[in-house]
Each structure stands twice: as structure tokens, then as C-alpha cells.
Amino acid sequence: MADEPPPPRTRVVLGDAAARRRPADPARTDLTEQTPVGEALVKGLVRAQLALALRLSLVVAAGLGALPLLFAVAPAVGHARVFGMNLPWLLLGVLSFPFLVLVGAAYVHWAERNEQDFTAVIRRPER
């Protein structure tokens, strides 16, 4: 056994594997290489998410901000009692939390939809 020659060397080339791979998706390439097209796609997603956040912030500000204004303009509403509680305490102290949770859930749902739309644009086959 000591007299047997070693097995011949085998050359491993990674270029062969790279040549067999299918061509990359141009949109994904734009994103990974941060080309101007990829930057525009990402900026569009960021802009859509920001617009959604601002719209829902306005909903929260209008919804919760209008209540103290209502109580100041119509003091009788501010002194009303519902279920043994003052209406302002009920609205601002109890019902505001479910309102905020619903707005948050809506934001998550619509933000995920924006991301799915973005992903669909990226994965869209070229025409």
C-alpha cells in the first residue's frame, strides 16, 4: 500500500457553477447594487409608508384631539354620565385605547399591503 501513487488532483472551478445559474432578476439586481432604479423603488416604498403613517396620525389627532374641544364647546356633554362614569373619563380614559389598537392594526395591515405591492413589483416578470 505504501507504494501506490496518490490519486490524481482534481481542479474545482466555481465559474462552472456560476455559468449554470439563471440570469438574475433585473429589479433585484437594481436593489442589491443600489442603482438609481433600485433607489427609486425603495424611496417609493418609504414614501408610501410615510404617507400612510401621516394619514393615520391625522386620524388619531382628529379623533382624540376633538374630544377636549367638544367638552370645552359644549360643557353639558362634558358633565354627562354614562354607566355611572363621566363621559370624558369614559371616552378619553377607556375607549381611547381600543381606538388606538384599531388604528394600529389598520396601520399594520395597510403597511404589509404596501410591502406586498412592492414585492410584487420586484418579482414581476419582464414583458
Secondary structure, DSSP 4 states (H G I P E B T S, - for coil): -TTSPPPPP----HHHHHHHSPPPPHHHHHHHTT-HHHHHHHHHHHHHHHHHHHHHHHHHHHHHHHHHHHHHH-HHHHT-EETTEEHHIIIIIIIHHHHHHHHHHHHHHHHHHHHHHHHHHHHPPP-
